[in-house]
Amino acid sequence: MKQETKSEQDMNAARETWIDEVMESLDGMQPAEPGPFLWTRIVGKTQAVKNIPAGYMWLAAASFAILVLVNVLVIKPKQDQTSVNHSLAEQFQLDTPSTIDYN
């Protein structure tokens, strides 16, 4: 086990003294008290909020619906273009690159 030197003991004692001083300085603290009419002012401000007109609500709902629709269309996986090309080629009785004889 390591023995503490005199300077380490002095540093530890100084640190303990500082910790005790800080803890004693907190002894007289009390929680903060709100003003007597704080709750009344908060309730008054929340009741002062105006109603939103119905037209704005419909506009917001329509905008949201359009946004969702655009996102679905963008995210939706697209059909493979080669399968579309092959189906069109078969429909018009064209040779597709996979059936062409290169010999």
TORROGU-109287 format. One record per atom (N, C-alpha, C): x, y, z; atom name. Coordinates in Angstrom, 3 decimals. Each point is the difference from the previous one (the first is absolute). Layout:
BEGIN
kollum xx->X; yy->Y; zz->Z; atomo->CA $
...
end
This chain:
BEGIN
kollum xx->0.825; yy->-1.167; zz->0.000; atomo->N $
kollum xx->-0.825; yy->1.167; zz->0.000; atomo->CA $
kollum xx->0.875; yy->1.237; zz->0.000; atomo->C $
kollum xx->-0.415; yy->1.013; zz->-0.732; atomo->N $
kollum xx->0.806; yy->1.217; zz->-0.146; atomo->CA $
kollum xx->-0.195; yy->0.918; zz->1.201; atomo->C $
kollum xx->1.102; yy->0.518; zz->0.509; atomo->N $
kollum xx->-0.030; yy->0.938; zz->1.113; atomo->CA $
kollum xx->-0.131; yy->1.425; zz->-0.540; atomo->C $
kollum xx->-0.851; yy->0.801; zz->0.626; atomo->N $
kollum xx->-0.160; yy->1.391; zz->-0.428; atomo->CA $
kollum xx->1.146; yy->0.841; zz->0.555; atomo->C $
kollum xx->0.485; yy->0.895; zz->-0.860; atomo->N $
kollum xx->1.047; yy->0.904; zz->0.460; atomo->CA $
kollum xx->-0.652; yy->1.159; zz->0.732; atomo->C $
kollum xx->0.844; yy->0.829; zz->0.589; atomo->N $
kollum xx->-0.481; yy->1.148; zz->0.782; atomo->CA $
kollum xx->-0.767; yy->0.978; zz->-0.891; atomo->C $
kollum xx->0.490; yy->0.242; zz->-1.226; atomo->N $
kollum xx->-0.675; yy->0.948; zz->-0.888; atomo->CA $
kollum xx->-1.356; yy->-0.538; zz->-0.461; atomo->C $
kollum xx->-0.099; yy->-1.325; zz->-0.214; atomo->N $
kollum xx->-1.282; yy->-0.593; zz->-0.382; atomo->CA $
kollum xx->-0.997; yy->0.097; zz->1.142; atomo->C $
kollum xx->0.484; yy->-0.176; zz->1.226; atomo->N $
kollum xx->-0.875; yy->0.119; zz->1.163; atomo->CA $
kollum xx->-0.493; yy->1.436; zz->0.143; atomo->C $
kollum xx->0.887; yy->0.975; zz->-0.242; atomo->N $
kollum xx->-0.391; yy->1.407; zz->0.084; atomo->CA $
kollum xx->-1.034; yy->0.333; zz->-1.085; atomo->C $
kollum xx->0.209; yy->-0.537; zz->-1.218; atomo->N $
kollum xx->-0.947; yy->0.261; zz->-1.091; atomo->CA $
kollum xx->-1.358; yy->-0.612; zz->0.321; atomo->C $
kollum xx->-0.010; yy->-1.210; zz->0.537; atomo->N $
kollum xx->-1.264; yy->-0.642; zz->0.363; atomo->CA $
kollum xx->-0.716; yy->0.767; zz->1.107; atomo->C $
kollum xx->0.756; yy->0.493; zz->0.971; atomo->N $
kollum xx->-0.598; yy->0.776; zz->1.088; atomo->CA $
kollum xx->-0.574; yy->1.306; zz->-0.535; atomo->C $
kollum xx->0.707; yy->0.651; zz->-0.924; atomo->N $
kollum xx->-0.494; yy->1.249; zz->-0.586; atomo->CA $
kollum xx->-1.262; yy->-0.260; zz->-0.817; atomo->C $
kollum xx->-0.019; yy->-1.103; zz->-0.720; atomo->N $
kollum xx->-1.179; yy->-0.342; zz->-0.799; atomo->CA $
kollum xx->-1.198; yy->-0.271; zz->0.908; atomo->C $
kollum xx->0.202; yy->-0.729; zz->1.070; atomo->N $
kollum xx->-1.087; yy->-0.293; zz->0.942; atomo->CA $
kollum xx->-0.506; yy->1.288; zz->0.648; atomo->C $
kollum xx->0.898; yy->0.913; zz->0.332; atomo->N $
kollum xx->-0.397; yy->1.281; zz->0.580; atomo->CA $
kollum xx->-0.854; yy->0.782; zz->-0.991; atomo->C $
kollum xx->0.424; yy->0.032; zz->-1.246; atomo->N $
kollum xx->-0.753; yy->0.721; zz->-1.039; atomo->CA $
kollum xx->-1.391; yy->-0.618; zz->-0.178; atomo->C $
kollum xx->-0.087; yy->-1.337; zz->-0.023; atomo->N $
kollum xx->-1.291; yy->-0.684; zz->-0.151; atomo->CA $
kollum xx->-0.911; yy->0.343; zz->1.178; atomo->C $
kollum xx->0.540; yy->0.008; zz->1.202; atomo->N $
kollum xx->-0.799; yy->0.343; zz->1.179; atomo->CA $
kollum xx->-0.506; yy->1.433; zz->-0.067; atomo->C $
kollum xx->0.839; yy->0.933; zz->-0.456; atomo->N $
kollum xx->-0.417; yy->1.406; zz->-0.125; atomo->CA $
kollum xx->-1.137; yy->0.146; zz->-1.018; atomo->C $
kollum xx->0.115; yy->-0.706; zz->-1.132; atomo->N $
kollum xx->-1.046; yy->0.074; zz->-1.027; atomo->CA $
kollum xx->-1.301; yy->-0.570; zz->0.547; atomo->C $
kollum xx->0.060; yy->-1.129; zz->0.670; atomo->N $
kollum xx->-1.206; yy->-0.626; zz->0.531; atomo->CA $
kollum xx->-0.653; yy->0.871; zz->1.070; atomo->C $
kollum xx->0.794; yy->0.675; zz->0.827; atomo->N $
kollum xx->-0.552; yy->0.885; zz->1.028; atomo->CA $
kollum xx->-0.641; yy->1.238; zz->-0.613; atomo->C $
kollum xx->0.497; yy->0.432; zz->-1.156; atomo->N $
kollum xx->-0.584; yy->1.179; zz->-0.634; atomo->CA $
kollum xx->-1.402; yy->-0.285; zz->-0.532; atomo->C $
kollum xx->-0.331; yy->-1.267; zz->-0.176; atomo->N $
kollum xx->-1.324; yy->-0.372; zz->-0.503; atomo->CA $
kollum xx->-1.034; yy->-0.156; zz->1.112; atomo->C $
kollum xx->0.413; yy->0.098; zz->1.252; atomo->N $
kollum xx->-0.906; yy->-0.253; zz->1.122; atomo->CA $
kollum xx->-1.181; yy->0.959; zz->0.047; atomo->C $
kollum xx->0.176; yy->1.253; zz->-0.319; atomo->N $
kollum xx->-1.077; yy->0.981; zz->0.129; atomo->CA $
kollum xx->-0.892; yy->0.116; zz->-1.229; atomo->C $
kollum xx->0.184; yy->-0.857; zz->-0.996; atomo->N $
kollum xx->-0.776; yy->0.116; zz->-1.241; atomo->CA $
kollum xx->-1.430; yy->-0.477; zz->0.190; atomo->C $
kollum xx->-0.926; yy->0.688; zz->-0.700; atomo->N $
kollum xx->-1.408; yy->-0.375; zz->0.006; atomo->CA $
kollum xx->-0.477; yy->-0.061; zz->-1.445; atomo->C $
kollum xx->-1.021; yy->-0.795; zz->-0.277; atomo->N $
kollum xx->-0.507; yy->-0.058; zz->-1.369; atomo->CA $
kollum xx->-0.619; yy->1.341; zz->-0.413; atomo->C $
kollum xx->0.062; yy->0.294; zz->-1.286; atomo->N $
kollum xx->-0.563; yy->1.246; zz->-0.515; atomo->CA $
kollum xx->-1.524; yy->-0.057; zz->0.071; atomo->C $
kollum xx->-0.603; yy->1.108; zz->0.354; atomo->N $
kollum xx->-1.455; yy->0.086; zz->0.103; atomo->CA $
kollum xx->-0.523; yy->0.852; zz->-1.159; atomo->C $
kollum xx->-1.023; yy->-0.495; zz->-0.726; atomo->N $
kollum xx->-0.561; yy->0.802; zz->-1.082; atomo->CA $
kollum xx->-0.831; yy->1.152; zz->0.564; atomo->C $
kollum xx->-0.232; yy->1.010; zz->-0.851; atomo->N $
kollum xx->-0.824; yy->1.128; zz->0.416; atomo->CA $
kollum xx->-1.420; yy->-0.451; zz->0.285; atomo->C $
kollum xx->-0.742; yy->0.767; zz->0.787; atomo->N $
kollum xx->-1.346; yy->-0.435; zz->0.386; atomo->CA $
kollum xx->-0.983; yy->-0.083; zz->-1.178; atomo->C $
kollum xx->0.217; yy->0.755; zz->-1.079; atomo->N $
kollum xx->-0.942; yy->0.008; zz->-1.110; atomo->CA $
kollum xx->0.554; yy->-0.673; zz->-1.253; atomo->C $
kollum xx->1.041; yy->-0.787; zz->0.147; atomo->N $
kollum xx->0.608; yy->-0.649; zz->-1.157; atomo->CA $
kollum xx->-0.977; yy->-0.953; zz->-0.679; atomo->C $
kollum xx->-0.667; yy->-0.847; zz->0.790; atomo->N $
kollum xx->-0.934; yy->-0.963; zz->-0.590; atomo->CA $
kollum xx->-1.148; yy->0.716; zz->-0.714; atomo->C $
kollum xx->-0.482; yy->1.076; zz->0.550; atomo->N $
kollum xx->-1.080; yy->0.770; zz->-0.618; atomo->CA $
kollum xx->0.441; yy->0.568; zz->-1.339; atomo->C $
kollum xx->1.218; yy->0.505; zz->-0.076; atomo->N $
kollum xx->0.511; yy->0.547; zz->-1.266; atomo->CA $
kollum xx->0.163; yy->-1.094; zz->-1.043; atomo->C $
kollum xx->0.470; yy->-1.180; zz->0.405; atomo->N $
kollum xx->0.170; yy->-1.107; zz->-0.952; atomo->CA $
kollum xx->-1.351; yy->-0.421; zz->-0.562; atomo->C $
kollum xx->-0.994; yy->-0.158; zz->0.863; atomo->N $
kollum xx->-1.340; yy->-0.393; zz->-0.453; atomo->CA $
kollum xx->-0.580; yy->1.071; zz->-0.911; atomo->C $
kollum xx->0.205; yy->1.251; zz->0.329; atomo->N $
kollum xx->-0.514; yy->1.091; zz->-0.829; atomo->CA $
kollum xx->0.607; yy->-0.001; zz->-1.391; atomo->C $
kollum xx->1.269; yy->-0.267; zz->-0.109; atomo->N $
kollum xx->0.654; yy->-0.041; zz->-1.313; atomo->CA $
kollum xx->-0.461; yy->-1.184; zz->-0.828; atomo->C $
kollum xx->-0.252; yy->-1.149; zz->0.642; atomo->N $
kollum xx->-0.459; yy->-1.152; zz->-0.766; atomo->CA $
kollum xx->-1.427; yy->0.197; zz->-0.491; atomo->C $
kollum xx->-0.813; yy->0.732; zz->0.725; atomo->N $
kollum xx->-1.368; yy->0.246; zz->-0.427; atomo->CA $
kollum xx->-0.078; yy->1.096; zz->-1.049; atomo->C $
kollum xx->1.054; yy->0.790; zz->-0.143; atomo->N $
kollum xx->0.005; yy->1.088; zz->-0.962; atomo->CA $
kollum xx->0.321; yy->-0.476; zz->-1.417; atomo->C $
kollum xx->0.300; yy->-1.298; zz->-0.169; atomo->N $
kollum xx->0.308; yy->-0.529; zz->-1.329; atomo->CA $
kollum xx->-1.269; yy->0.027; zz->-0.838; atomo->C $
kollum xx->0.110; yy->0.553; zz->-1.226; atomo->N $
kollum xx->-1.164; yy->0.124; zz->-0.864; atomo->CA $
kollum xx->-0.259; yy->-1.304; zz->-0.739; atomo->C $
kollum xx->-1.251; yy->-0.210; zz->-0.380; atomo->N $
kollum xx->-0.366; yy->-1.173; zz->-0.782; atomo->CA $
kollum xx->0.464; yy->0.176; zz->-1.438; atomo->C $
kollum xx->0.388; yy->-1.090; zz->-0.625; atomo->N $
kollum xx->0.459; yy->0.022; zz->-1.388; atomo->CA $
kollum xx->-1.218; yy->-0.188; zz->-0.895; atomo->C $
kollum xx->-0.161; yy->0.833; zz->-1.046; atomo->N $
kollum xx->-1.151; yy->-0.146; zz->-0.899; atomo->CA $
kollum xx->-0.004; yy->-1.367; zz->-0.683; atomo->C $
kollum xx->-1.213; yy->-0.483; zz->-0.306; atomo->N $
kollum xx->-0.161; yy->-1.331; zz->-0.593; atomo->CA $
kollum xx->0.680; yy->-0.089; zz->-1.361; atomo->C $
kollum xx->0.007; yy->1.087; zz->-0.765; atomo->N $
kollum xx->0.643; yy->-0.005; zz->-1.315; atomo->CA $
kollum xx->1.485; yy->-0.331; zz->0.089; atomo->C $
kollum xx->0.663; yy->0.535; zz->1.014; atomo->N $
kollum xx->1.418; yy->-0.290; zz->0.185; atomo->CA $
kollum xx->0.213; yy->-1.461; zz->0.401; atomo->C $
kollum xx->-0.927; yy->-0.533; zz->0.777; atomo->N $
kollum xx->0.109; yy->-1.400; zz->0.396; atomo->CA $
kollum xx->-0.130; yy->-0.910; zz->-1.221; atomo->C $
kollum xx->-0.965; yy->0.291; zz->-0.896; atomo->N $
kollum xx->-0.172; yy->-0.800; zz->-1.212; atomo->CA $
kollum xx->1.223; yy->0.128; zz->-0.902; atomo->C $
kollum xx->0.554; yy->1.195; zz->-0.097; atomo->N $
kollum xx->1.197; yy->0.212; zz->-0.818; atomo->CA $
kollum xx->1.177; yy->-0.817; zz->0.553; atomo->C $
kollum xx->0.153; yy->0.003; zz->1.304; atomo->N $
kollum xx->1.085; yy->-0.767; zz->0.622; atomo->CA $
kollum xx->-0.214; yy->-1.500; zz->-0.216; atomo->C $
kollum xx->-1.246; yy->-0.469; zz->0.119; atomo->N $
kollum xx->-0.284; yy->-1.424; zz->-0.200; atomo->CA $
kollum xx->0.258; yy->-0.408; zz->-1.448; atomo->C $
kollum xx->-0.416; yy->0.845; zz->-0.955; atomo->N $
kollum xx->0.224; yy->-0.309; zz->-1.415; atomo->CA $
kollum xx->1.495; yy->-0.001; zz->-0.319; atomo->C $
kollum xx->0.736; yy->0.951; zz->0.550; atomo->N $
kollum xx->1.448; yy->0.054; zz->-0.222; atomo->CA $
kollum xx->0.678; yy->-1.245; zz->0.551; atomo->C $
kollum xx->-0.427; yy->-0.434; zz->1.159; atomo->N $
kollum xx->0.566; yy->-1.210; zz->0.602; atomo->CA $
kollum xx->-0.308; yy->-1.219; zz->-0.858; atomo->C $
kollum xx->-1.239; yy->-0.085; zz->-0.503; atomo->N $
kollum xx->-0.384; yy->-1.135; zz->-0.842; atomo->CA $
kollum xx->0.829; yy->-0.024; zz->-1.289; atomo->C $
kollum xx->0.220; yy->1.160; zz->-0.598; atomo->N $
kollum xx->0.813; yy->0.069; zz->-1.219; atomo->CA $
kollum xx->1.436; yy->-0.416; zz->0.300; atomo->C $
kollum xx->0.520; yy->0.455; zz->1.121; atomo->N $
kollum xx->1.361; yy->-0.354; zz->0.399; atomo->CA $
kollum xx->0.139; yy->-1.515; zz->0.183; atomo->C $
kollum xx->-0.969; yy->-0.617; zz->0.643; atomo->N $
kollum xx->0.040; yy->-1.452; zz->0.208; atomo->CA $
kollum xx->-0.086; yy->-0.717; zz->-1.346; atomo->C $
kollum xx->-0.882; yy->0.459; zz->-0.888; atomo->N $
kollum xx->-0.157; yy->-0.625; zz->-1.309; atomo->CA $
kollum xx->1.295; yy->0.083; zz->-0.804; atomo->C $
kollum xx->0.625; yy->1.161; zz->-0.016; atomo->N $
kollum xx->1.261; yy->0.159; zz->-0.742; atomo->CA $
kollum xx->1.070; yy->-0.913; zz->0.587; atomo->C $
kollum xx->0.078; yy->-0.092; zz->1.313; atomo->N $
kollum xx->0.989; yy->-0.876; zz->0.632; atomo->CA $
kollum xx->-0.243; yy->-1.458; zz->-0.359; atomo->C $
kollum xx->-1.249; yy->-0.416; zz->-0.017; atomo->N $
kollum xx->-0.304; yy->-1.390; zz->-0.344; atomo->CA $
kollum xx->0.401; yy->-0.277; zz->-1.442; atomo->C $
kollum xx->-0.297; yy->0.931; zz->-0.903; atomo->N $
kollum xx->0.346; yy->-0.204; zz->-1.400; atomo->CA $
kollum xx->1.507; yy->-0.038; zz->-0.223; atomo->C $
kollum xx->0.732; yy->0.786; zz->0.756; atomo->N $
kollum xx->1.455; yy->0.029; zz->-0.150; atomo->CA $
kollum xx->0.628; yy->-1.255; zz->0.598; atomo->C $
kollum xx->-0.508; yy->-0.429; zz->1.119; atomo->N $
kollum xx->0.601; yy->-1.133; zz->0.704; atomo->CA $
kollum xx->-0.421; yy->-1.333; zz->-0.614; atomo->C $
kollum xx->-1.193; yy->-0.036; zz->-0.593; atomo->N $
kollum xx->-0.519; yy->-1.253; zz->-0.560; atomo->CA $
kollum xx->0.995; yy->-0.571; zz->-1.007; atomo->C $
kollum xx->0.319; yy->-1.281; zz->0.122; atomo->N $
kollum xx->0.960; yy->-0.582; zz->-0.943; atomo->CA $
kollum xx->-0.566; yy->0.012; zz->-1.421; atomo->C $
kollum xx->0.828; yy->0.418; zz->-0.910; atomo->N $
kollum xx->-0.391; yy->0.075; zz->-1.410; atomo->CA $
kollum xx->0.106; yy->-1.384; zz->-0.624; atomo->C $
kollum xx->-0.847; yy->-0.245; zz->-1.024; atomo->N $
kollum xx->0.050; yy->-1.273; zz->-0.711; atomo->CA $
kollum xx->1.272; yy->-0.029; zz->-0.832; atomo->C $
kollum xx->0.595; yy->-1.159; zz->-0.095; atomo->N $
kollum xx->1.243; yy->-0.154; zz->-0.742; atomo->CA $
kollum xx->-0.228; yy->0.396; zz->-1.466; atomo->C $
kollum xx->0.808; yy->0.922; zz->-0.505; atomo->N $
kollum xx->-0.179; yy->0.526; zz->-1.359; atomo->CA $
kollum xx->0.200; yy->-1.082; zz->-1.060; atomo->C $
kollum xx->0.889; yy->-0.935; zz->0.255; atomo->N $
kollum xx->0.234; yy->-1.042; zz->-1.003; atomo->CA $
kollum xx->-1.219; yy->-0.897; zz->-0.161; atomo->C $
kollum xx->-0.695; yy->-0.275; zz->1.109; atomo->N $
kollum xx->-1.207; yy->-0.820; zz->-0.117; atomo->CA $
kollum xx->-1.082; yy->0.742; zz->-0.770; atomo->C $
kollum xx->-0.067; yy->1.308; zz->0.147; atomo->N $
kollum xx->-0.958; yy->0.803; zz->-0.763; atomo->CA $
kollum xx->0.361; yy->-0.047; zz->-1.481; atomo->C $
kollum xx->1.270; yy->0.144; zz->-0.300; atomo->N $
kollum xx->0.438; yy->-0.039; zz->-1.395; atomo->CA $
kollum xx->-0.296; yy->-1.358; zz->-0.631; atomo->C $
kollum xx->0.262; yy->-1.083; zz->0.737; atomo->N $
kollum xx->-0.260; yy->-1.337; zz->-0.529; atomo->CA $
kollum xx->-1.494; yy->-0.220; zz->-0.242; atomo->C $
kollum xx->-0.825; yy->0.475; zz->0.929; atomo->N $
kollum xx->-1.440; yy->-0.197; zz->-0.181; atomo->CA $
kollum xx->-0.499; yy->0.805; zz->-1.199; atomo->C $
kollum xx->0.522; yy->1.199; zz->-0.206; atomo->N $
kollum xx->-0.389; yy->0.790; zz->-1.182; atomo->CA $
kollum xx->0.492; yy->-0.666; zz->-1.281; atomo->C $
kollum xx->1.207; yy->-0.530; zz->0.029; atomo->N $
kollum xx->0.537; yy->-0.670; zz->-1.191; atomo->CA $
kollum xx->-0.826; yy->-1.227; zz->-0.346; atomo->C $
kollum xx->-0.407; yy->-0.757; zz->0.996; atomo->N $
kollum xx->-0.833; yy->-1.162; zz->-0.262; atomo->CA $
kollum xx->-1.368; yy->0.406; zz->-0.520; atomo->C $
kollum xx->-0.530; yy->1.100; zz->0.522; atomo->N $
kollum xx->-1.317; yy->0.462; zz->-0.416; atomo->CA $
kollum xx->-0.006; yy->0.398; zz->-1.484; atomo->C $
kollum xx->1.068; yy->0.621; zz->-0.432; atomo->N $
kollum xx->0.090; yy->0.430; zz->-1.396; atomo->CA $
kollum xx->0.745; yy->-1.015; zz->-0.868; atomo->C $
kollum xx->0.236; yy->-1.164; zz->0.520; atomo->N $
kollum xx->0.657; yy->-1.105; zz->-0.689; atomo->CA $
kollum xx->1.357; yy->0.403; zz->-0.568; atomo->C $
kollum xx->0.769; yy->0.659; zz->0.833; atomo->N $
kollum xx->1.360; yy->0.400; zz->-0.369; atomo->CA $
kollum xx->0.975; yy->-0.984; zz->0.621; atomo->C $
kollum xx->1.165; yy->-0.097; zz->-0.604; atomo->N $
kollum xx->1.037; yy->-0.846; zz->0.574; atomo->CA $
kollum xx->0.652; yy->0.751; zz->1.162; atomo->C $
kollum xx->0.085; yy->-0.659; zz->1.106; atomo->N $
kollum xx->0.687; yy->0.604; zz->1.132; atomo->CA $
kollum xx->1.467; yy->-0.377; zz->-0.090; atomo->C $
kollum xx->0.891; yy->0.767; zz->0.614; atomo->N $
kollum xx->1.434; yy->-0.301; zz->-0.089; atomo->CA $
kollum xx->0.346; yy->-1.409; zz->0.474; atomo->C $
kollum xx->-0.791; yy->-0.572; zz->0.875; atomo->N $
kollum xx->0.305; yy->-1.333; zz->0.499; atomo->CA $
kollum xx->-0.381; yy->-1.082; zz->-1.026; atomo->C $
kollum xx->-0.837; yy->0.319; zz->-0.974; atomo->N $
kollum xx->-0.411; yy->-1.009; zz->-0.977; atomo->CA $
kollum xx->0.640; yy->0.197; zz->-1.371; atomo->C $
kollum xx->0.837; yy->1.023; zz->-0.135; atomo->N $
kollum xx->0.644; yy->0.244; zz->-1.303; atomo->CA $
kollum xx->1.160; yy->-0.974; zz->-0.156; atomo->C $
kollum xx->0.084; yy->-0.601; zz->-1.183; atomo->N $
kollum xx->1.091; yy->-0.933; zz->-0.308; atomo->CA $
kollum xx->1.115; yy->0.795; zz->-0.661; atomo->C $
kollum xx->1.159; yy->0.086; zz->0.628; atomo->N $
kollum xx->1.104; yy->0.793; zz->-0.511; atomo->CA $
kollum xx->0.930; yy->-0.812; zz->-0.924; atomo->C $
kollum xx->-0.296; yy->-1.217; zz->-0.328; atomo->N $
kollum xx->0.862; yy->-0.820; zz->-0.848; atomo->CA $
kollum xx->-0.267; yy->0.222; zz->-1.446; atomo->C $
end
